[in-house]
Amino acid sequence: MRFLLTLAVIANLALLAYGQGFFGPPPAEAGRTPRPLSQHNQQTLSLGAPIPPVVTP
């Protein structure tokens, strides 16, 4: 009985890893173009000062 439980857990972990893309692109990404690795037009991106947190009494 322990063997069946262990086998079920291993099968579930393998399917989770496959679905998340640990063995390559996930099945949900089939046919899509890959995500760009960098931001387009990086020179136009500007960062401002961080917004201070709001403290409520």
mmJSON file of the N, C-alpha and C atoms, coordinates in Angstrom:
{"data_MODEL":{"atom_site":{
"group_PDB":["ATOM","ATOM","ATOM","ATOM","ATOM","ATOM","ATOM","ATOM","ATOM","ATOM","ATOM","ATOM","ATOM","ATOM","ATOM","ATOM","ATOM","ATOM","ATOM","ATOM","ATOM","ATOM","ATOM","ATOM","ATOM","ATOM","ATOM","ATOM","ATOM","ATOM","ATOM","ATOM","ATOM","ATOM","ATOM","ATOM","ATOM","ATOM","ATOM","ATOM","ATOM","ATOM","ATOM","ATOM","ATOM","ATOM","ATOM","ATOM","ATOM","ATOM","ATOM","ATOM","ATOM","ATOM","ATOM","ATOM","ATOM","ATOM","ATOM","ATOM","ATOM","ATOM","ATOM","ATOM","ATOM","ATOM","ATOM","ATOM","ATOM","ATOM","ATOM","ATOM","ATOM","ATOM","ATOM","ATOM","ATOM","ATOM","ATOM","ATOM","ATOM","ATOM","ATOM","ATOM","ATOM","ATOM","ATOM","ATOM","ATOM","ATOM","ATOM","ATOM","ATOM","ATOM","ATOM","ATOM","ATOM","ATOM","ATOM","ATOM","ATOM","ATOM","ATOM","ATOM","ATOM","ATOM","ATOM","ATOM","ATOM","ATOM","ATOM","ATOM","ATOM","ATOM","ATOM","ATOM","ATOM","ATOM","ATOM","ATOM","ATOM","ATOM","ATOM","ATOM","ATOM","ATOM","ATOM","ATOM","ATOM","ATOM","ATOM","ATOM","ATOM","ATOM","ATOM","ATOM","ATOM","ATOM","ATOM","ATOM","ATOM","ATOM","ATOM","ATOM","ATOM","ATOM","ATOM","ATOM","ATOM","ATOM","ATOM","ATOM","ATOM","ATOM","ATOM","ATOM","ATOM","ATOM","ATOM","ATOM","ATOM","ATOM","ATOM","ATOM","ATOM","ATOM","ATOM","ATOM","ATOM","ATOM","ATOM"],
"id":[1,2,3,4,5,6,7,8,9,10,11,12,13,14,15,16,17,18,19,20,21,22,23,24,25,26,27,28,29,30,31,32,33,34,35,36,37,38,39,40,41,42,43,44,45,46,47,48,49,50,51,52,53,54,55,56,57,58,59,60,61,62,63,64,65,66,67,68,69,70,71,72,73,74,75,76,77,78,79,80,81,82,83,84,85,86,87,88,89,90,91,92,93,94,95,96,97,98,99,100,101,102,103,104,105,106,107,108,109,110,111,112,113,114,115,116,117,118,119,120,121,122,123,124,125,126,127,128,129,130,131,132,133,134,135,136,137,138,139,140,141,142,143,144,145,146,147,148,149,150,151,152,153,154,155,156,157,158,159,160,161,162,163,164,165,166,167,168,169,170,171],
"type_symbol":["N","C","C","N","C","C","N","C","C","N","C","C","N","C","C","N","C","C","N","C","C","N","C","C","N","C","C","N","C","C","N","C","C","N","C","C","N","C","C","N","C","C","N","C","C","N","C","C","N","C","C","N","C","C","N","C","C","N","C","C","N","C","C","N","C","C","N","C","C","N","C","C","N","C","C","N","C","C","N","C","C","N","C","C","N","C","C","N","C","C","N","C","C","N","C","C","N","C","C","N","C","C","N","C","C","N","C","C","N","C","C","N","C","C","N","C","C","N","C","C","N","C","C","N","C","C","N","C","C","N","C","C","N","C","C","N","C","C","N","C","C","N","C","C","N","C","C","N","C","C","N","C","C","N","C","C","N","C","C","N","C","C","N","C","C","N","C","C","N","C","C"],
"label_atom_id":["N","CA","C","N","CA","C","N","CA","C","N","CA","C","N","CA","C","N","CA","C","N","CA","C","N","CA","C","N","CA","C","N","CA","C","N","CA","C","N","CA","C","N","CA","C","N","CA","C","N","CA","C","N","CA","C","N","CA","C","N","CA","C","N","CA","C","N","CA","C","N","CA","C","N","CA","C","N","CA","C","N","CA","C","N","CA","C","N","CA","C","N","CA","C","N","CA","C","N","CA","C","N","CA","C","N","CA","C","N","CA","C","N","CA","C","N","CA","C","N","CA","C","N","CA","C","N","CA","C","N","CA","C","N","CA","C","N","CA","C","N","CA","C","N","CA","C","N","CA","C","N","CA","C","N","CA","C","N","CA","C","N","CA","C","N","CA","C","N","CA","C","N","CA","C","N","CA","C","N","CA","C","N","CA","C","N","CA","C","N","CA","C","N","CA","C","N","CA","C"],
"label_alt_id":[null,null,null,null,null,null,null,null,null,null,null,null,null,null,null,null,null,null,null,null,null,null,null,null,null,null,null,null,null,null,null,null,null,null,null,null,null,null,null,null,null,null,null,null,null,null,null,null,null,null,null,null,null,null,null,null,null,null,null,null,null,null,null,null,null,null,null,null,null,null,null,null,null,null,null,null,null,null,null,null,null,null,null,null,null,null,null,null,null,null,null,null,null,null,null,null,null,null,null,null,null,null,null,null,null,null,null,null,null,null,null,null,null,null,null,null,null,null,null,null,null,null,null,null,null,null,null,null,null,null,null,null,null,null,null,null,null,null,null,null,null,null,null,null,null,null,null,null,null,null,null,null,null,null,null,null,null,null,null,null,null,null,null,null,null,null,null,null,null,null,null],
"label_comp_id":["MET","MET","MET","ARG","ARG","ARG","PHE","PHE","PHE","LEU","LEU","LEU","LEU","LEU","LEU","THR","THR","THR","LEU","LEU","LEU","ALA","ALA","ALA","VAL","VAL","VAL","ILE","ILE","ILE","ALA","ALA","ALA","ASN","ASN","ASN","LEU","LEU","LEU","ALA","ALA","ALA","LEU","LEU","LEU","LEU","LEU","LEU","ALA","ALA","ALA","TYR","TYR","TYR","GLY","GLY","GLY","GLN","GLN","GLN","GLY","GLY","GLY","PHE","PHE","PHE","PHE","PHE","PHE","GLY","GLY","GLY","PRO","PRO","PRO","PRO","PRO","PRO","PRO","PRO","PRO","ALA","ALA","ALA","GLU","GLU","GLU","ALA","ALA","ALA","GLY","GLY","GLY","ARG","ARG","ARG","THR","THR","THR","PRO","PRO","PRO","ARG","ARG","ARG","PRO","PRO","PRO","LEU","LEU","LEU","SER","SER","SER","GLN","GLN","GLN","HIS","HIS","HIS","ASN","ASN","ASN","GLN","GLN","GLN","GLN","GLN","GLN","THR","THR","THR","LEU","LEU","LEU","SER","SER","SER","LEU","LEU","LEU","GLY","GLY","GLY","ALA","ALA","ALA","PRO","PRO","PRO","ILE","ILE","ILE","PRO","PRO","PRO","PRO","PRO","PRO","VAL","VAL","VAL","VAL","VAL","VAL","THR","THR","THR","PRO","PRO","PRO"],
"label_asym_id":["A","A","A","A","A","A","A","A","A","A","A","A","A","A","A","A","A","A","A","A","A","A","A","A","A","A","A","A","A","A","A","A","A","A","A","A","A","A","A","A","A","A","A","A","A","A","A","A","A","A","A","A","A","A","A","A","A","A","A","A","A","A","A","A","A","A","A","A","A","A","A","A","A","A","A","A","A","A","A","A","A","A","A","A","A","A","A","A","A","A","A","A","A","A","A","A","A","A","A","A","A","A","A","A","A","A","A","A","A","A","A","A","A","A","A","A","A","A","A","A","A","A","A","A","A","A","A","A","A","A","A","A","A","A","A","A","A","A","A","A","A","A","A","A","A","A","A","A","A","A","A","A","A","A","A","A","A","A","A","A","A","A","A","A","A","A","A","A","A","A","A"],
"label_entity_id":["1","1","1","1","1","1","1","1","1","1","1","1","1","1","1","1","1","1","1","1","1","1","1","1","1","1","1","1","1","1","1","1","1","1","1","1","1","1","1","1","1","1","1","1","1","1","1","1","1","1","1","1","1","1","1","1","1","1","1","1","1","1","1","1","1","1","1","1","1","1","1","1","1","1","1","1","1","1","1","1","1","1","1","1","1","1","1","1","1","1","1","1","1","1","1","1","1","1","1","1","1","1","1","1","1","1","1","1","1","1","1","1","1","1","1","1","1","1","1","1","1","1","1","1","1","1","1","1","1","1","1","1","1","1","1","1","1","1","1","1","1","1","1","1","1","1","1","1","1","1","1","1","1","1","1","1","1","1","1","1","1","1","1","1","1","1","1","1","1","1","1"],
"label_seq_id":[1,1,1,2,2,2,3,3,3,4,4,4,5,5,5,6,6,6,7,7,7,8,8,8,9,9,9,10,10,10,11,11,11,12,12,12,13,13,13,14,14,14,15,15,15,16,16,16,17,17,17,18,18,18,19,19,19,20,20,20,21,21,21,22,22,22,23,23,23,24,24,24,25,25,25,26,26,26,27,27,27,28,28,28,29,29,29,30,30,30,31,31,31,32,32,32,33,33,33,34,34,34,35,35,35,36,36,36,37,37,37,38,38,38,39,39,39,40,40,40,41,41,41,42,42,42,43,43,43,44,44,44,45,45,45,46,46,46,47,47,47,48,48,48,49,49,49,50,50,50,51,51,51,52,52,52,53,53,53,54,54,54,55,55,55,56,56,56,57,57,57],
"pdbx_PDB_ins_code":[null,null,null,null,null,null,null,null,null,null,null,null,null,null,null,null,null,null,null,null,null,null,null,null,null,null,null,null,null,null,null,null,null,null,null,null,null,null,null,null,null,null,null,null,null,null,null,null,null,null,null,null,null,null,null,null,null,null,null,null,null,null,null,null,null,null,null,null,null,null,null,null,null,null,null,null,null,null,null,null,null,null,null,null,null,null,null,null,null,null,null,null,null,null,null,null,null,null,null,null,null,null,null,null,null,null,null,null,null,null,null,null,null,null,null,null,null,null,null,null,null,null,null,null,null,null,null,null,null,null,null,null,null,null,null,null,null,null,null,null,null,null,null,null,null,null,null,null,null,null,null,null,null,null,null,null,null,null,null,null,null,null,null,null,null,null,null,null,null,null,null],
"Cartn_x":[0.822,0.0,0.869,1.969,2.871,3.478,3.726,4.302,3.366,2.086,1.125,1.033,1.05,1.008,2.261,3.414,4.667,4.672,4.18,4.108,3.177,2.052,1.111,1.729,2.45,3.091,4.169,4.968,6.016,5.406,4.321,3.659,3.092,2.506,1.971,3.083,4.2,5.321,5.894,5.956,6.461,5.525,4.223,3.274,3.309,3.483,3.61,4.855,5.971,7.209,7.057,6.401,6.181,5.296,4.239,3.316,3.919,4.871,5.515,6.682,7.094,8.144,9.54,9.68,11.018,11.753,11.045,11.66,11.641,11.477,11.392,10.221,9.813,8.671,7.402,6.615,5.382,4.4,3.512,2.548,1.661,1.385,0.528,1.201,2.518,3.26,3.459,2.908,3.101,2.497,3.262,2.792,2.933,3.387,3.569,5.002,5.185,6.544,7.147,8.438,9.049,9.031,9.018,9.028,10.35,10.319,11.58,12.391,13.701,14.557,14.905,14.693,15.006,13.892,13.843,12.846,13.194,12.205,12.435,12.557,13.386,13.611,14.014,15.072,15.512,15.879,16.357,16.782,15.61,14.384,13.232,12.622,13.064,12.53,13.177,12.366,12.917,12.275,13.103,12.64,12.616,11.567,11.466,11.848,11.723,12.01,10.919,11.275,10.256,9.221,8.013,6.929,7.043,7.064,7.177,5.9,6.035,4.848,3.935,2.646,1.663,1.486,1.691,1.541,0.214,-0.651,-1.938,-1.905,-2.375,-2.333,-3.369],
"Cartn_y":[-1.196,0.0,1.265,1.223,2.377,2.603,1.494,1.604,2.366,2.085,2.772,4.255,4.567,5.965,6.702,6.069,6.682,6.872,5.884,5.982,7.113,7.276,8.35,9.721,9.85,11.128,11.469,10.479,10.724,11.103,10.428,10.756,12.168,12.567,13.926,14.965,14.704,15.646,15.746,14.62,14.641,15.435,15.26,16.017,17.506,17.841,19.243,19.855,19.148,19.654,19.822,18.883,18.981,20.177,20.372,21.474,22.835,22.895,24.161,24.474,23.508,23.76,23.422,22.555,22.185,21.324,20.675,19.817,20.466,21.766,22.481,23.442,23.985,24.906,24.203,24.851,24.22,24.017,23.04,22.77,23.968,24.81,25.972,26.999,26.941,27.901,27.414,26.285,25.733,26.674,27.007,27.865,29.349,29.725,31.146,31.559,32.845,33.35,33.483,33.232,33.323,34.752,34.867,36.192,36.89,38.195,38.914,38.937,38.832,38.795,40.182,41.197,42.546,43.498,44.615,45.636,46.333,46.521,47.27,48.753,49.456,50.892,51.196,50.566,50.743,52.186,52.913,54.282,55.199,54.835,55.688,55.404,54.359,54.001,54.873,55.519,56.344,55.942,55.878,55.509,56.747,56.887,58.001,57.566,58.487,58.178,57.259,56.382,55.499,56.284,55.798,56.442,56.033,57.007,56.644,55.945,55.009,54.303,55.238,54.982,55.789,55.2,56.043,55.595,56.121,55.229,55.646,55.438,56.423,56.289,55.33],
"Cartn_z":[0.0,0.0,0.0,0.759,0.775,-0.603,-1.299,-2.632,-3.561,-3.513,-4.376,-4.029,-2.745,-2.324,-2.797,-2.613,-3.055,-4.566,-5.289,-6.743,-7.177,-6.493,-6.823,-6.544,-5.443,-5.107,-6.134,-6.512,-7.504,-8.85,-9.235,-10.5,-10.464,-9.345,-9.224,-9.296,-8.64,-8.689,-10.102,-10.804,-12.177,-13.085,-12.932,-13.748,-13.418,-12.149,-11.765,-12.401,-12.329,-12.922,-14.427,-15.085,-16.536,-16.864,-16.102,-16.354,-16.078,-15.141,-14.818,-15.748,-16.558,-17.528,-17.058,-16.068,-15.611,-16.628,-17.542,-18.549,-19.925,-19.985,-21.249,-21.193,-22.32,-22.321,-21.849,-20.995,-20.531,-21.675,-21.549,-22.619,-22.935,-21.966,-22.196,-23.104,-23.212,-24.035,-25.468,-25.829,-27.174,-28.213,-29.229,-30.303,-30.037,-28.875,-28.563,-28.845,-29.077,-29.223,-27.831,-27.698,-26.372,-25.844,-24.529,-23.91,-24.193,-24.42,-24.634,-23.338,-23.481,-22.307,-21.792,-22.596,-22.146,-22.567,-21.902,-22.188,-23.498,-24.358,-25.59,-25.251,-25.988,-25.792,-24.349,-23.903,-22.522,-22.212,-23.201,-22.956,-22.618,-22.987,-22.701,-21.334,-20.68,-19.371,-18.306,-17.475,-16.404,-15.085,-14.066,-12.734,-11.856,-11.079,-10.153,-8.746,-7.82,-6.425,-5.875,-4.946,-4.382,-3.578,-3.572,-2.833,-1.367,-0.451,0.965,1.434,2.376,2.869,3.661,3.586,4.3,5.695,6.701,8.085,8.609,9.039,9.603,11.107,11.862,13.334,13.865],
"occupancy":[1.0,1.0,1.0,1.0,1.0,1.0,1.0,1.0,1.0,1.0,1.0,1.0,1.0,1.0,1.0,1.0,1.0,1.0,1.0,1.0,1.0,1.0,1.0,1.0,1.0,1.0,1.0,1.0,1.0,1.0,1.0,1.0,1.0,1.0,1.0,1.0,1.0,1.0,1.0,1.0,1.0,1.0,1.0,1.0,1.0,1.0,1.0,1.0,1.0,1.0,1.0,1.0,1.0,1.0,1.0,1.0,1.0,1.0,1.0,1.0,1.0,1.0,1.0,1.0,1.0,1.0,1.0,1.0,1.0,1.0,1.0,1.0,1.0,1.0,1.0,1.0,1.0,1.0,1.0,1.0,1.0,1.0,1.0,1.0,1.0,1.0,1.0,1.0,1.0,1.0,1.0,1.0,1.0,1.0,1.0,1.0,1.0,1.0,1.0,1.0,1.0,1.0,1.0,1.0,1.0,1.0,1.0,1.0,1.0,1.0,1.0,1.0,1.0,1.0,1.0,1.0,1.0,1.0,1.0,1.0,1.0,1.0,1.0,1.0,1.0,1.0,1.0,1.0,1.0,1.0,1.0,1.0,1.0,1.0,1.0,1.0,1.0,1.0,1.0,1.0,1.0,1.0,1.0,1.0,1.0,1.0,1.0,1.0,1.0,1.0,1.0,1.0,1.0,1.0,1.0,1.0,1.0,1.0,1.0,1.0,1.0,1.0,1.0,1.0,1.0,1.0,1.0,1.0,1.0,1.0,1.0],
"B_iso_or_equiv":[0.0,0.0,0.0,0.0,0.0,0.0,0.0,0.0,0.0,0.0,0.0,0.0,0.0,0.0,0.0,0.0,0.0,0.0,0.0,0.0,0.0,0.0,0.0,0.0,0.0,0.0,0.0,0.0,0.0,0.0,0.0,0.0,0.0,0.0,0.0,0.0,0.0,0.0,0.0,0.0,0.0,0.0,0.0,0.0,0.0,0.0,0.0,0.0,0.0,0.0,0.0,0.0,0.0,0.0,0.0,0.0,0.0,0.0,0.0,0.0,0.0,0.0,0.0,0.0,0.0,0.0,0.0,0.0,0.0,0.0,0.0,0.0,0.0,0.0,0.0,0.0,0.0,0.0,0.0,0.0,0.0,0.0,0.0,0.0,0.0,0.0,0.0,0.0,0.0,0.0,0.0,0.0,0.0,0.0,0.0,0.0,0.0,0.0,0.0,0.0,0.0,0.0,0.0,0.0,0.0,0.0,0.0,0.0,0.0,0.0,0.0,0.0,0.0,0.0,0.0,0.0,0.0,0.0,0.0,0.0,0.0,0.0,0.0,0.0,0.0,0.0,0.0,0.0,0.0,0.0,0.0,0.0,0.0,0.0,0.0,0.0,0.0,0.0,0.0,0.0,0.0,0.0,0.0,0.0,0.0,0.0,0.0,0.0,0.0,0.0,0.0,0.0,0.0,0.0,0.0,0.0,0.0,0.0,0.0,0.0,0.0,0.0,0.0,0.0,0.0,0.0,0.0,0.0,0.0,0.0,0.0],
"pdbx_formal_charge":[null,null,null,null,null,null,null,null,null,null,null,null,null,null,null,null,null,null,null,null,null,null,null,null,null,null,null,null,null,null,null,null,null,null,null,null,null,null,null,null,null,null,null,null,null,null,null,null,null,null,null,null,null,null,null,null,null,null,null,null,null,null,null,null,null,null,null,null,null,null,null,null,null,null,null,null,null,null,null,null,null,null,null,null,null,null,null,null,null,null,null,null,null,null,null,null,null,null,null,null,null,null,null,null,null,null,null,null,null,null,null,null,null,null,null,null,null,null,null,null,null,null,null,null,null,null,null,null,null,null,null,null,null,null,null,null,null,null,null,null,null,null,null,null,null,null,null,null,null,null,null,null,null,null,null,null,null,null,null,null,null,null,null,null,null,null,null,null,null,null,null],
"auth_seq_id":[1,1,1,2,2,2,3,3,3,4,4,4,5,5,5,6,6,6,7,7,7,8,8,8,9,9,9,10,10,10,11,11,11,12,12,12,13,13,13,14,14,14,15,15,15,16,16,16,17,17,17,18,18,18,19,19,19,20,20,20,21,21,21,22,22,22,23,23,23,24,24,24,25,25,25,26,26,26,27,27,27,28,28,28,29,29,29,30,30,30,31,31,31,32,32,32,33,33,33,34,34,34,35,35,35,36,36,36,37,37,37,38,38,38,39,39,39,40,40,40,41,41,41,42,42,42,43,43,43,44,44,44,45,45,45,46,46,46,47,47,47,48,48,48,49,49,49,50,50,50,51,51,51,52,52,52,53,53,53,54,54,54,55,55,55,56,56,56,57,57,57],
"auth_comp_id":["MET","MET","MET","ARG","ARG","ARG","PHE","PHE","PHE","LEU","LEU","LEU","LEU","LEU","LEU","THR","THR","THR","LEU","LEU","LEU","ALA","ALA","ALA","VAL","VAL","VAL","ILE","ILE","ILE","ALA","ALA","ALA","ASN","ASN","ASN","LEU","LEU","LEU","ALA","ALA","ALA","LEU","LEU","LEU","LEU","LEU","LEU","ALA","ALA","ALA","TYR","TYR","TYR","GLY","GLY","GLY","GLN","GLN","GLN","GLY","GLY","GLY","PHE","PHE","PHE","PHE","PHE","PHE","GLY","GLY","GLY","PRO","PRO","PRO","PRO","PRO","PRO","PRO","PRO","PRO","ALA","ALA","ALA","GLU","GLU","GLU","ALA","ALA","ALA","GLY","GLY","GLY","ARG","ARG","ARG","THR","THR","THR","PRO","PRO","PRO","ARG","ARG","ARG","PRO","PRO","PRO","LEU","LEU","LEU","SER","SER","SER","GLN","GLN","GLN","HIS","HIS","HIS","ASN","ASN","ASN","GLN","GLN","GLN","GLN","GLN","GLN","THR","THR","THR","LEU","LEU","LEU","SER","SER","SER","LEU","LEU","LEU","GLY","GLY","GLY","ALA","ALA","ALA","PRO","PRO","PRO","ILE","ILE","ILE","PRO","PRO","PRO","PRO","PRO","PRO","VAL","VAL","VAL","VAL","VAL","VAL","THR","THR","THR","PRO","PRO","PRO"],
"auth_asym_id":["A","A","A","A","A","A","A","A","A","A","A","A","A","A","A","A","A","A","A","A","A","A","A","A","A","A","A","A","A","A","A","A","A","A","A","A","A","A","A","A","A","A","A","A","A","A","A","A","A","A","A","A","A","A","A","A","A","A","A","A","A","A","A","A","A","A","A","A","A","A","A","A","A","A","A","A","A","A","A","A","A","A","A","A","A","A","A","A","A","A","A","A","A","A","A","A","A","A","A","A","A","A","A","A","A","A","A","A","A","A","A","A","A","A","A","A","A","A","A","A","A","A","A","A","A","A","A","A","A","A","A","A","A","A","A","A","A","A","A","A","A","A","A","A","A","A","A","A","A","A","A","A","A","A","A","A","A","A","A","A","A","A","A","A","A","A","A","A","A","A","A"],
"auth_atom_id":["N","CA","C","N","CA","C","N","CA","C","N","CA","C","N","CA","C","N","CA","C","N","CA","C","N","CA","C","N","CA","C","N","CA","C","N","CA","C","N","CA","C","N","CA","C","N","CA","C","N","CA","C","N","CA","C","N","CA","C","N","CA","C","N","CA","C","N","CA","C","N","CA","C","N","CA","C","N","CA","C","N","CA","C","N","CA","C","N","CA","C","N","CA","C","N","CA","C","N","CA","C","N","CA","C","N","CA","C","N","CA","C","N","CA","C","N","CA","C","N","CA","C","N","CA","C","N","CA","C","N","CA","C","N","CA","C","N","CA","C","N","CA","C","N","CA","C","N","CA","C","N","CA","C","N","CA","C","N","CA","C","N","CA","C","N","CA","C","N","CA","C","N","CA","C","N","CA","C","N","CA","C","N","CA","C","N","CA","C","N","CA","C","N","CA","C","N","CA","C"],
"pdbx_PDB_model_num":[1,1,1,1,1,1,1,1,1,1,1,1,1,1,1,1,1,1,1,1,1,1,1,1,1,1,1,1,1,1,1,1,1,1,1,1,1,1,1,1,1,1,1,1,1,1,1,1,1,1,1,1,1,1,1,1,1,1,1,1,1,1,1,1,1,1,1,1,1,1,1,1,1,1,1,1,1,1,1,1,1,1,1,1,1,1,1,1,1,1,1,1,1,1,1,1,1,1,1,1,1,1,1,1,1,1,1,1,1,1,1,1,1,1,1,1,1,1,1,1,1,1,1,1,1,1,1,1,1,1,1,1,1,1,1,1,1,1,1,1,1,1,1,1,1,1,1,1,1,1,1,1,1,1,1,1,1,1,1,1,1,1,1,1,1,1,1,1,1,1,1]
}}}
